[in-house]
Amino acid sequence: MAVRPAVPSHSPQGMGVTFWESVQVALNTLGANKLRTGLTMLGIIIGVFAVIGLVSLSAGSRRFVSDRFAAMGSNLLLIMPGRQETIGGGLMVNFSLVHKLTLADADAIRRRVPSISGVAPVVYGMGQVKHEGVSRNSWVTGTGDEYPALRDQNPVAGQFFGPEDVDRERRVAALGSKARAELFGDESPLGRFIVIMGTPFRVIGVMEPRGISLGFDLDDVVFIPVTAARRLFNTDSLYHIIVRAASDAEVPAATASIRELMRARHGGDDDITVLSQNQLRETLNSILDALTVVLAGIAAISLIVGGIGIMNIMLASISERTREIGLRKAVGARQRDILAQFLVESVVLSTFGGLIGFILTIAVVAAVRRIFPSIIIVITSWSAILALTFSAVIGIFFGVFPARRAARLSPIDALRME
């Protein structure tokens, strides 16, 4: 290919070339074949975009989790069946059950633990929900009347079911916003009937939107009284029990009292797990951190592939410019001048690719925020700096071998090349 002069006119004999002159030479050389240069940078662009994008999604998830837990308060406790074991500093729940959690357990906690202010038993299940000609599968959550206050999710239309609805096993339902939209469209569902797994329920409320959390749509839910849910799912056990301590200071006392009460009710077996909001948040954050590291590592592979592409193009460039290298050496260029020239070209390729990838990430994130405002994406400064630095290091690492090969060429052999 046609290559522009590699030695600036004000640097006679190819010696004493400054760093900025080397950058100018690199830009001129790379600009001589724009298509090949662009394709070579593509791996770096994709790698930087993937790394920053995934880390930003993880940071957004962490913020969402923190905001959600902060909204619910730090004095919420989650009681689950199964023993708690700590392995390698992480929390693991063993679900080899000795006793189930029951409504009687939830009632006992409500009556006999003085340091709490609310209790909500919960039963989950996926079920078919119908309204006239529309049928879909949704999560059906059976719970108590205190659930909205504990989970900070209130009805925006109608009402949630009350204690009498729970006690009398009434077939009433409150719909999540997505379930309402899918079943009724723009019509009001209040007072109308839906059929859940073959059983009719009257809609009495619509819950406020909650969005998507960790891939789970919190609005695609139908809430019914826990007593009706037990009959619907033919079970006498609970999935978990939500408890609110009277205050943050009462969390340890409430936890200890619940453990002691359940141990007494379950024949002396310590077969439940009591998790506080802080423990849940830390567990979720540790899971998100692990996923971020794994996904960012996978995304970083494309940076390495981009580096291999840079090495390949630099080796091809050396083969095409052998006579130029021989001429520079013949007029006095030192090995370090040749080494610097090709190393700078490699770094310029990777750095420009990294910058383009960073700009592309910002543009895509801005577009996603505009189209899907409920999705939280946070571009952290450290992830951008890490990705750009790594792309520059890739350029150095994969540029050293071609640059050394060019620097070691014999001027006589190089000038003989056709």
N, C-alpha and C positions, 0 to 999 in steps of 0.2 A: 504493500500500500504506500501511497505518497505520505511522507512524514515531514513535518516542518523542521527547520534547523533546531538541533538539540542544544546548541551552545549560544547563549546570548552574545550579540555583536560586541558588547562592551566588556566581555570576558575573554581576552585573547588566549589562545592555546588551550581553552577548555579548563583552565585552572582558576582556583579561587572563587568558584561559584557560590553565592550566598544561598541561604535557605529559601528566601522568597523568590530568588531567581530560579531555583530548582522547582518551586511550586508553579511558577509561570511556564517553565518548560513542560512540566507534567500536564498542565491544563491544555497547552498547545498540542501536545502529543495525543492526549485522550480525545481532544476535540476534532482531531483529524479523521476519526472514525466513530461518529456519534452513536450509530446503531449498536456496534459491538460494545462500546462503553456502557450504554444503557442496559443492555442485556446482562453484562457482567455485574452491574450494580444491583440487578433485580433481586438476587438472593439476599443481599444485605438489607435492601428495602423491606422485603417480606419479613425477614428475621426481626428487624427492629420494630416493625409494625406489630408483629405477633407478640413479642415480649412485652412492649409497653401496653398493648391492648389488654392482654391477659392480666397483667399486674394491676392495671387500672380497674378492670372488672372486679378483681378480688378486693381492692381497696374500697370500691363502691359497695360491695357486699358487706364488708366489715362495718362501714358507716351505717348501712341500712340496719344491720343487726344491733349495733350500739344504740341507734336512735329508737328502734323498736323496743328494746329492753328498757331504755331510759323512760319511754312513754308509759310502759307498764309498771315502772317502779322497781326498786331493787329488793323489795320485801316479799316477792312472790316465790312460792315453793312448789316444786313439782314432785309428786309422790308416785313412784312407779313400782310395779311388782318385780322382784328380783333383787339379788344381792349386789352390792357395789364392790368392785375390786379395782385396785390401782396397779397398773402395770406400766413400767417404764415412764412414770411421771404423768401418764394419761389416765383418763377415766374410762372404765369399761363396766357395763352393766351385764350381769349374768342372768339370763332369763329362764334358767332351769328352776321353775317355780315350785315352792313348797305349798304356799297358799295363794289364792287369788285375792285381788282387791275387790270389795263389794260395796254396794250402797250402804250396808250396815257399817262398814268401816268409815265411809265418808260421814255418816250421821254421828258416829262415835267421836270423830275428830271435831265436828262442829259443836258437840255438846260438852266434851271433856277436856279440850285444849283451850285454856283461857287466853293465851297470847296470840290468838288469830282473829281476823275480822271478816273472813269470807271463805267459803268452800264451794268448789264446783266439780262434781264427778263427771267423767268424760268417757263416752263410748264412740269409737270410730267405725266406719264401714263404707265401702263403695257400693252404691246401689243404683238401680235404674229408676229414674224420675221421669214421669210423664205428665203432660198437660195437653189435653185434646189430641192433636195429631203430632205433637212434638215429643220426642223421647230422647233421653241422653243419660249417660252415666255421670254421677256426681258423688262427691264425698258427703256422706250423711253423718252429722255429728250430734250425738245425743248428750245432753248436758243439763245442768241445773239453771235456775233462774238468776243466779249470781254471776254467770259466765261473762256477760257484757262488761260488768264493772271490773272483774278481775283481768280481762284481756283487753280492756280499753277499746272496745268495739261496740258502738251503740247503733240502734236502729235509726235510719233516716226517714222512714215511713212506717206508719203503724207502730207496733210494739213488739218487744220480746215476750216470750211466755213467762208467766208468774209462778209462784209456789203452788197455787191450787192446780194449775195445769200439770205440774210435775207430779203432785200427790195423786191426782185422779187419772193419770196416764192419758191425758187428752191428746187427740191427734191434731195438733196444731204445729205450724212450721214458720220459721223466719228464713228468708232466702238471702244468700250472698248476692252482691250486685251482678256478677256474671251469670249466676244461675237464673236470676230474675230476667235478665236480658235475653238469655237463650230460650227460656220457656214462654215468656209473655211479650217479648219485644218492647214496644213503647206503651203497652197497656198496663194499667195498675193491677197488680196481682192480689191486692188486699180483699179478703173475703171469698176468694175463689179457691178451687180445690186442685191439688196435685196428687198424683198417685206414686207412692214410693214403694217399690218392690211389691206391688199389688195391693197396697193399703192406702186408702184415701186420707189426705191431711189437708186441713184448711189453712191457707196462708194468712198470717196475722201481722207480718212485719217484713221489712227489707233492711238489711244491714249496710252500714257505710263501707265504701271500698277500702280494701287493704293492700291490693297489689300482689306482686309475685315475690316470694321469698325462697331462695335456694331451689328454684325450679318448681316450687309448689304454688299453685294459684289459690290464694287465700280467699278469693271471691267466688270460686266455683264450689260453694258449700251450701248445704241445707241443714239448718239447725232444728232439732226436735227435742222434746222432753226426754231425759235420760231413761225414765220409766217406760215410755213408749218405744224407745230405741232398743232396750233390752228385749222386749217382746218381739220387735221387728227382726232383730238379729238372732233371736233365740239363744240368749246368753244371760248369765247371772253375774258375770265378771265385768270389771271396769278396765279400760285401757290405762288410765291414770287419774289422779285426783289433783286439782289445782287448789292451792291454799295461799291466802294472803295473811302474812303476819301483821300484827297490829302496828308495827313500826320496824324500821331497819334494826333498831337495837334489840327487838324481840325475836329476830330471825334465829339466833342460836338456841334460845329457850324453846321456841316453837318446834324447831327441828328435833331437839332432844325429847320433848314431850311426845311428839308424834311417833318417834322411834320406840319409846317406852310403851306407849299405848298399843301400837301395832304388835310389838313383841308379846305383850300380855294377851292380845286377842288371837294371835297365831300360835299359841301353845309354846311360847318361849323361843320361837324361831326368828332370827333377825333376817327376814326375807323380803325387805322392801328397800328401795333407794329413795332418798330425799335429796333433791338437788335445788340449790338456790339459784336465783337469777344470775349471780356473778359466776357460779360454776357453769351454768348453761352457756353464758356468753363466752367464757374462756374456752370451753370445749368446742363451741362452734368456731371461734377464732382460730383455735389450733388446727381444726379440720381445714378451714379456709387457707391457712398458712401452708399446710402440707400440700393441698391441691395447687396453690399458687407456685410453689417450688417445682412440683412435678410438671405442670403445664408450661411454666416458663423454661424449664430445662428442655422440654420437647420442642418448644418454639425456638430455643437457642440453636438447635440442630441446623435450622435453616441458615443461621449466621455462619456456621461452620461450612455448610455447603456453599454459601456465597464466598467464603474465604478460599475454598478449593477452586471456585470459578475464577477468582482473582489470580491465584497462582497459575492456573492454566493460561489465562490471557497474557500474563506477564511473560511466561515462557515462550508463547507464540510471538509476542512483541520482540523479544530478544532475538529470536531466529530471523525475524524480518529486518531487524536493525543491526545485524552483525557488522556490516561494513561501516556503519556510522560509529559503532563502538570502537572498531579498529582505528578509524580515522582520528577519533578523539584521543585515543591512547598514543597514537603516533605523533600528535602535536603536543603531547605533554600532560594529558589528563591522568590523574592518579587513580588507583583502585578505589579509594574512598569517594572520589568524585562520581565514578560510575555507580558505585554501590548506593550513594545518596540519591542519585537521579532516579534509579528504578525503585528504590524503597519509598521515596516521596510519591512517585506515581501510584504505587500500591496503596499507600495511606490516603492519598487524595481520593482514589476510587472508593475505598471503604467509608471514609468520612462523609463524602458527598452522598453516598447511598444511605448512611445513617441519618443524615439531616433530612433527606427526602422522605425516609420512612417515618421520622418524627413528625414532619409536617403533615404527611398523609394520615397519621394517627389522630392528630388534632382535628383535621377536617372531618374524618369519619365519626369521631366522638361527638363533634358539634352537630353533625347530621342526625346521629342516633338520638341525642338529647332532644332535638327538635321534633323528631317523628315519634319517639317513645319517651315522653317526659317522665314516666314513672320509673324508668331504669336509671339507677344511680351509677355513674362511671366517674372515677376520680383519678386524674392523671397526676401522679406524685412526681415531685422534682427528682427524687432519688432514682426512680425507675428510668426516667428519661436520661439522666446523667450516666447511669449504669449501662444502658443500652448503647448510647453514643460512644462511651469509653470503650465498651467491649467491641464495637464495630471498628474503632480505630486500632485496637490491639489486634483484631483479626487481620487488618491490613498489614500491620507490622509483621505478625507471625508468619503469614502466608506469603509475604513479600520478600522475606530475608533470603530464602533459597534462590529464587530467580535473580535477585539483585547480586548475590555472591557469585552466582554462575556467570552473570554478565561481567562483573568486575574482574574475574579470573581469566577471561578470554585473552589469548595471546594476540597482540596487535597484528603480527605478521599473518597468523592463520585467519584472523578476522578479515583482513584486507583481501585475502585470496578468495573469500566467499563470493559467489556470484549472486 
